[in-house]
Amino acid sequence: MALRLDTAVIRGEIDNTTRDNVRGKLWLVGREDPVIIDLRGNAWRDVAGCKITFTNPDPSPQPTSLSLPPKQKGHVGDITISCKVKVHPATEKQEQSREEDDFVDSPTECQNNLYIEWFSPENGRVFIDGTNFEVCLSAWVWEMEEAEEEAQKLSNLHAMRDWLAGIIQRPESKDDDDDDDDDSEESWEKSLKQSDRLADAHMEAIEKYGVDGLHDERIAFVMGWDHILRGSPEPDDDDAAGEAWKEGHEALPELDGIENELDDQAFSDFLEEREREAHPLQTMAYDFVLRLLTEIKEERSENTVKSDGSSPLDRFIRNSMNISGKLAGALGTHDFDASFQTGHTLAILRRCLNWANEALAALNELMKTPDWSDRQDLLNDFRAELFAIRDGINDLRKKLRAN
């Protein structure tokens, strides 16, 4: 996934005074020496040909920034200070209520945004994105023409597309002789992983280009959805022939009153037969997440430092919620254990098992955190419940494999 560095940046400089080369340095929280940047390509027109220096007035630690290699080589992405973004001009009171509805509904204003992006072989997409930086520009050594900027932006789109293609990892086209009816656990697992990668890539594209989704042609391009860019194909002769049967035929008779011919009792019996109690494992996971979110809400706001989503608590909650959601989908149908569903159900349960292990690992880290030393009883209860869910997943997998 993309690596965002803005909170960890103390200060930095980006130099595009030499054509087709962007050099720079980044000083990051927790690192003595700056990260050196040396990239192919140019910035956007507003900063191409000059040097940008920027300072973060309120830097904060960011664990992922510590793993960044000290020398960054690769291809430029979008580099500009001219993009406008809407921000909340938060007062001190609003900052304290940032998670409340009154902050969400507060007025916004447009501000210039510092955006620096590049693509490196080691880290993929790396970017800095923020409105709170203090930015200075040097004099322009050379000026970029409009056509040059359009060519650079197109090159950046191709770099984004190539990076997302590496995330998606589209499979090769199958031959006609390949078995398309493989319902094994391994086949379903491969399909689910492909779906996850596609969703991850789409979220990365939306994060960069906005929430317009398919309405933004840039998203369609970087996702490799060329059929959307071409537009829907015109109906061919076969399509036209498929509609021809309607001509010269009378409309189907109305179905007025047919519902009265239904046997109400038979229909009620059918519904009753279809209804079933939730699977015990599904209920156990749901109750666990409900208790987790209820009892940990206050502690989460008090004991959790500013996080980029990778803290032990975040990972514990996220993986636990994944388990509950997927079990509800897999076990919520009356025929989840039918032979034609076994492969899919086993693949889902395998994923839930992995999430359970990741949740337990995150919980073990959380239990060692000083801020949670006075809540060990609560965390031990969560640990016991999570072990019970994991055991239930293993038992159900054994049962399905035995059938």
C-alpha positions in Angstrom: 0.0 0.0 0.0 1.0 3.6 -0.4 3.3 5.2 2.2 2.2 8.6 3.4 4.8 10.7 5.2 3.3 14.0 6.0 3.0 13.7 9.8 6.6 12.5 10.2 8.1 15.3 8.1 10.0 17.9 10.0 11.2 19.8 7.0 12.2 19.1 3.4 13.3 20.4 0.1 12.5 19.5 -3.5 14.7 20.8 -6.3 13.5 20.7 -10.0 15.9 23.3 -11.2 17.4 20.7 -13.6 15.1 19.5 -16.3 13.9 15.9 -16.1 15.4 15.5 -12.6 13.9 16.0 -9.2 16.2 15.9 -6.2 15.5 16.6 -2.6 15.9 15.8 1.1 13.5 14.9 3.8 14.1 15.2 7.6 11.8 12.8 9.4 11.0 12.3 13.1 13.1 9.6 14.6 15.8 9.7 12.0 19.2 11.5 12.3 20.0 11.7 8.7 17.7 13.0 5.9 16.2 10.8 3.3 17.8 11.6 -0.1 15.5 11.8 -3.2 16.6 11.4 -6.8 13.9 11.0 -9.3 13.3 11.0 -13.1 10.8 13.5 -14.5 9.5 17.0 -13.6 7.0 18.6 -11.2 3.9 20.4 -12.4 4.1 23.7 -14.1 3.7 25.8 -10.9 6.9 24.5 -9.3 8.8 23.0 -12.3 12.1 24.9 -12.7 12.4 26.0 -9.0 13.2 24.7 -5.6 10.6 24.1 -2.9 11.4 24.3 0.8 8.8 23.3 3.4 8.5 23.0 7.2 6.0 21.1 9.3 5.1 23.3 12.4 3.7 20.2 14.2 5.6 17.0 13.3 4.7 13.7 15.0 6.1 10.2 15.0 5.0 7.9 12.2 6.3 4.2 12.6 6.1 3.4 8.9 8.5 6.3 8.0 11.3 4.6 9.9 11.4 1.7 7.4 11.9 4.1 4.4 15.3 3.4 2.7 17.7 6.4 3.1 18.0 6.8 -0.7 14.9 7.1 -2.8 15.3 6.6 -6.6 12.5 6.2 -9.1 9.9 8.1 -11.1 8.2 11.3 -10.1 4.4 11.4 -9.4 2.4 14.6 -9.1 4.4 17.4 -7.4 2.5 20.7 -7.0 1.4 23.3 -4.5 -1.5 24.6 -6.6 -4.2 21.9 -5.8 -7.0 23.3 -3.7 -8.5 21.2 -0.9 -11.4 21.9 1.5 -10.4 22.0 5.1 -12.2 22.8 8.4 -10.8 26.0 9.9 -10.8 24.2 13.3 -10.9 26.2 16.4 -9.6 24.8 19.7 -13.1 23.7 20.6 -13.6 22.0 17.3 -10.3 20.2 17.6 -11.6 18.8 20.9 -14.8 17.6 19.2 -13.2 16.4 15.9 -15.1 13.1 16.1 -18.5 14.8 16.8 -21.2 15.7 14.2 -20.8 19.4 14.8 -17.2 19.3 13.5 -18.3 17.4 10.4 -21.0 19.9 9.6 -18.8 23.0 10.3 -17.9 25.4 7.5 -15.0 24.6 5.2 -12.6 26.8 3.3 -10.2 26.1 0.3 -6.5 26.1 0.9 -3.4 25.5 -1.1 -2.1 22.0 -0.6 1.5 20.7 -0.8 1.5 17.4 -2.7 4.7 15.5 -3.4 4.6 12.0 -4.8 7.0 9.5 -6.3 7.2 5.8 -7.2 10.2 3.8 -6.1 11.0 0.1 -6.7 11.4 -0.5 -2.9 8.4 1.3 -1.6 6.0 1.7 -4.5 4.0 4.9 -4.1 5.2 7.4 -1.5 3.6 10.8 -1.0 3.3 13.9 1.2 0.0 15.6 1.3 -1.0 18.5 3.7 -2.1 22.0 4.0 -0.3 22.9 7.2 3.2 23.1 5.8 5.0 26.4 5.6 6.2 26.5 2.0 8.8 28.8 0.2 9.6 28.8 -3.5 12.9 29.9 -5.2 13.1 31.8 -8.4 12.4 29.8 -11.6 15.5 28.6 -13.5 13.4 27.4 -16.4 9.7 27.4 -17.3 7.6 24.5 -18.4 5.2 24.8 -21.3 1.6 23.6 -21.1 2.2 20.7 -23.5 5.1 19.6 -21.3 2.9 19.6 -18.2 0.2 17.5 -19.9 2.9 15.0 -21.1 4.3 14.8 -17.5 0.8 14.3 -16.0 0.2 11.5 -18.5 3.5 9.9 -17.6 2.4 10.1 -13.9 -0.9 8.4 -14.7 1.1 5.6 -16.3 3.3 5.3 -13.3 0.2 5.0 -11.0 -1.3 2.5 -13.4 1.8 0.3 -13.4 1.9 0.5 -9.6 -1.7 -0.5 -9.2 -1.2 -3.3 -11.7 1.4 -4.8 -9.4 -1.1 -4.7 -6.6 -3.9 -6.2 -8.6 -1.8 -9.0 -10.2 -4.4 -9.9 -12.8 -4.3 -13.6 -13.7 -3.5 -14.7 -17.2 -6.5 -15.5 -19.4 -7.7 -19.1 -19.1 -7.7 -21.4 -22.1 -11.0 -23.0 -23.2 -9.8 -26.3 -21.8 -9.4 -24.9 -18.3 -11.9 -26.1 -15.7 -14.1 -23.1 -14.8 -16.2 -25.2 -12.4 -13.5 -25.8 -9.8 -15.2 -25.4 -6.4 -12.2 -26.3 -4.3 -11.1 -24.3 -1.2 -7.9 -23.4 -3.0 -9.8 -22.1 -6.1 -12.0 -20.0 -3.9 -9.1 -18.7 -1.9 -7.4 -17.6 -5.1 -10.5 -15.8 -6.2 -11.1 -14.1 -2.9 -7.4 -12.9 -2.8 -7.8 -11.5 -6.3 -11.0 -9.7 -5.2 -9.2 -8.2 -2.2 -6.3 -7.0 -4.3 -8.7 -5.3 -6.7 -10.6 -3.6 -3.9 -7.3 -2.4 -2.3 -6.2 -1.0 -5.6 -9.5 0.8 -6.1 -9.3 2.3 -2.7 -5.8 3.6 -3.4 -7.1 5.2 -6.7 -10.1 6.8 -4.9 -7.8 8.0 -2.1 -5.6 9.8 -4.7 -8.2 11.1 -7.2 -11.3 11.6 -5.0 -14.5 9.9 -4.3 -16.1 10.2 -7.8 -15.3 6.5 -8.4 -16.1 5.4 -11.9 -17.1 9.0 -12.9 -13.4 10.0 -12.8 -11.7 8.8 -16.0 -8.3 8.9 -14.3 -9.5 6.2 -11.9 -10.7 4.1 -14.8 -7.4 4.5 -16.5 -5.1 3.7 -13.6 -7.3 0.7 -12.7 -6.8 -0.6 -16.2 -10.6 -0.4 -17.0 -10.1 0.6 -20.6 -13.6 -0.6 -21.5 -15.0 2.2 -19.4 -12.9 4.8 -21.2 -14.1 3.5 -24.5 -17.7 3.7 -23.4 -20.3 1.0 -23.7 -20.3 -0.8 -27.1 -23.1 -0.2 -29.5 -25.5 -3.2 -29.8 -24.3 -5.6 -32.5 -26.5 -7.6 -34.9 -26.9 -10.4 -32.4 -28.2 -7.9 -29.8 -30.6 -6.4 -32.3 -31.9 -9.9 -33.2 -32.4 -10.6 -29.6 -34.9 -7.7 -29.4 -36.7 -8.6 -32.7 -39.0 -11.2 -31.1 -41.0 -8.4 -29.4 -42.2 -7.1 -32.7 -45.6 -8.4 -33.8 -46.3 -10.1 -30.5 -49.0 -9.2 -28.1 -48.1 -8.3 -24.5 -48.2 -11.0 -21.9 -51.5 -11.2 -20.1 -51.8 -9.3 -16.8 -51.3 -11.3 -13.6 -54.1 -9.5 -11.7 -55.6 -11.7 -9.0 -53.0 -14.5 -9.3 -51.7 -13.8 -5.9 -55.1 -14.8 -4.5 -54.5 -18.3 -5.8 -51.5 -18.8 -3.6 -51.9 -21.0 -0.6 -51.1 -18.6 2.3 -50.5 -21.5 4.7 -48.1 -23.2 2.2 -46.2 -19.9 1.7 -45.9 -19.4 5.5 -44.7 -23.0 5.9 -42.1 -22.3 3.2 -40.8 -19.2 5.0 -40.7 -21.0 8.3 -38.7 -23.8 6.8 -36.2 -21.3 5.4 -35.8 -19.4 8.6 -33.1 -20.7 10.9 -31.3 -19.5 14.0 -27.9 -17.9 13.4 -25.0 -20.3 13.6 -23.5 -20.3 17.2 -20.1 -19.3 15.8 -21.6 -16.4 13.9 -23.4 -15.3 17.1 -20.3 -15.6 19.2 -18.2 -13.4 16.8 -21.0 -10.8 16.6 -21.3 -10.6 20.4 -17.6 -10.4 20.8 -17.3 -7.4 18.5 -20.3 -5.7 20.0 -18.7 -6.0 23.5 -15.4 -4.9 22.2 -16.7 -1.7 20.6 -18.9 -1.0 23.6 -16.4 -1.5 26.4 -13.3 -0.3 24.6 -14.7 3.0 23.2 -13.8 5.2 26.2 -10.4 3.5 26.6 -9.7 3.9 22.9 -10.1 7.7 23.0 -8.2 8.0 26.3 -5.3 5.6 25.8 -4.6 5.6 22.1 -2.0 7.9 20.8 -2.3 9.5 17.4 -2.2 6.6 15.0 -2.0 5.9 11.3 -4.1 2.8 11.7 -1.3 0.4 12.4 -1.3 0.5 16.2 -2.0 -2.7 18.1 -5.4 -1.5 19.2 -6.4 -0.6 15.6 -5.2 -3.9 14.3 -7.0 -5.8 17.1 -10.3 -4.1 16.3 -9.9 -4.3 12.6 -9.2 -8.0 12.4 -11.9 -8.8 14.9 -14.5 -6.9 12.9 -13.3 -8.7 9.7 -14.0 -12.1 11.4 -17.5 -11.1 12.5 -18.4 -9.6 9.1 -17.2 -12.6 7.1 -18.7 -15.2 9.3 -22.1 -13.4 9.0 -21.8 -13.6 5.2 -20.5 -17.2 5.1 -22.8 -18.8 7.8 -25.8 -16.6 7.3 -27.3 -18.8 4.5 -29.3 -22.0 5.2 -27.2 -24.1 2.9 -23.7 -22.9 3.8 -22.6 -26.5 4.5 -24.1 -27.9 1.3 -21.6 -29.7 -0.9 -21.7 -27.1 -3.6 -20.8 -24.4 -1.0 -18.1 -26.3 0.9 -15.2 -24.8 -1.0 -16.3 -21.3 -0.6 -17.2 -21.7 3.1 -13.8 -23.3 3.8 -12.0 -20.5 2.1 -13.8 -17.9 4.1 -13.1 -19.8 7.4 -9.4 -20.0 6.5 -9.4 -16.2 6.1 -11.2 -15.8 9.5 -8.6 -18.0 11.0 -5.8 -15.8 9.7 -7.6 -12.7 11.1 -8.0 -14.4 14.4 -4.3 -15.1 14.6 -3.5 -11.5 13.6 -6.0 -10.1 16.2 -4.4 -12.3 18.9 -0.9 -11.0 18.0 -2.1 -7.4 18.1 -3.9 -8.1 21.4 -0.6 -9.5 22.9 1.2 -6.3 21.9 -1.6 -4.2 23.4 -1.3 -6.1 26.7 2.3 -5.1 27.0 1.5 -1.4 26.5 1.9 0.7 29.7 -1.3 2.7 28.9 -3.3 -0.5 29.2 -1.6 -2.0 32.3 -4.7 -1.2 34.5 -7.1 -3.0 32.1 -5.5 -6.4 31.9 -8.6 -8.1 33.2 -10.6 -6.7 30.3 -7.9 -7.7 27.7 -7.6 -11.2 29.2 -11.4 -11.6 28.7 -11.1 -10.5 25.1 -8.2 -12.9 24.6 -10.2 -15.9 26.0 -13.2 -15.0 23.8 -11.0 -14.7 20.7 -9.4 -18.1 21.4 -12.9 -19.6 21.7 -13.8 -18.1 18.3 -10.6 -19.4 16.8 -11.3 -22.9 18.2 -14.8 -22.7 16.8 -13.5 -21.9 13.3 -11.1 -24.8 13.4 -13.8 -27.2 14.6 -16.2 -26.1 11.8 -13.5 -26.5 9.2 -12.8 -30.1 10.4 -16.6 -30.8 10.3 -17.0 -29.5 6.7 -13.9 -31.4 5.5 -15.3 -34.6 7.0 -18.7 -34.3 5.2 
